[in-house]
Amino acid sequence: MISCREALLNMAETFCNGLDEENDVSSSSQRRIMLHALLANQVESQEPMARFVAVRYAAIVFPPNHAPSRYLLLLASGDR
């Protein structure tokens, strides 16, 4: 069973990946795509804590007008 702390550390590691590189638009959008893919995977996880952390990240990290993250939140709202 994955703990909340482990899930947060895994996501933070993915989000920070590439921060040493030049801060150009392509690396920033690449990190955003990677984080979104990780969140999409975790929203469908069997582990409730992983789903919870993914929803919290999607709600906090992405801006309110980011449609893909809002879609993830919509999917997660149907969680049982």
C-alpha positions in Angstrom: 0.0 0.0 0.0 1.5 3.3 -1.1 1.5 6.1 1.5 0.5 9.7 0.9 4.0 10.8 1.5 5.4 8.4 -1.1 2.8 9.5 -3.7 3.7 13.1 -3.1 7.4 12.4 -3.4 6.9 10.6 -6.7 4.8 13.4 -8.2 7.2 16.1 -6.9 10.1 14.3 -8.5 8.3 14.1 -11.8 7.3 17.8 -11.6 10.8 19.0 -10.8 12.4 16.8 -13.6 14.4 19.1 -15.9 14.5 22.2 -13.7 18.3 22.3 -14.2 17.8 22.7 -17.9 17.2 26.0 -19.6 13.9 27.5 -18.7 12.4 27.6 -22.2 8.8 27.0 -23.1 9.4 23.5 -24.5 10.9 22.1 -21.4 8.2 23.7 -19.3 5.4 22.3 -21.4 7.1 18.9 -21.5 7.1 18.8 -17.7 3.5 19.8 -17.7 2.6 17.0 -20.1 4.6 14.5 -18.0 2.8 15.6 -14.8 -0.6 15.4 -16.4 0.1 11.9 -17.7 1.2 10.8 -14.2 -1.9 12.4 -12.7 -4.2 10.8 -15.2 -2.7 7.4 -14.4 -3.0 7.9 -10.6 -6.7 9.1 -10.9 -7.5 5.6 -12.1 -5.4 3.8 -9.5 -6.9 1.2 -7.2 -5.3 2.9 -4.2 -7.5 5.6 -2.7 -4.7 7.7 -1.3 -3.0 7.8 -4.8 -6.3 9.0 -6.2 -6.6 11.6 -3.5 -3.1 13.0 -4.0 -3.7 13.1 -7.8 -6.9 15.1 -7.4 -5.2 17.5 -5.0 -2.3 18.1 -7.3 -4.6 18.6 -10.3 -6.6 21.1 -8.4 -3.6 23.1 -7.1 -0.7 22.8 -9.6 -2.7 23.6 -12.8 -4.4 26.9 -13.4 -8.3 27.0 -13.3 -8.5 27.4 -17.1 -6.4 24.3 -17.8 -9.0 22.0 -19.4 -7.1 18.7 -19.2 -6.7 19.0 -15.4 -10.4 20.0 -15.0 -11.3 16.9 -17.0 -9.3 14.8 -14.5 -11.1 16.4 -11.7 -14.4 15.6 -13.4 -13.4 12.0 -13.8 -12.3 11.8 -10.2 -15.7 13.2 -9.0 -17.3 9.9 -10.0 -15.0 8.0 -7.6 -16.9 5.5 -5.3 
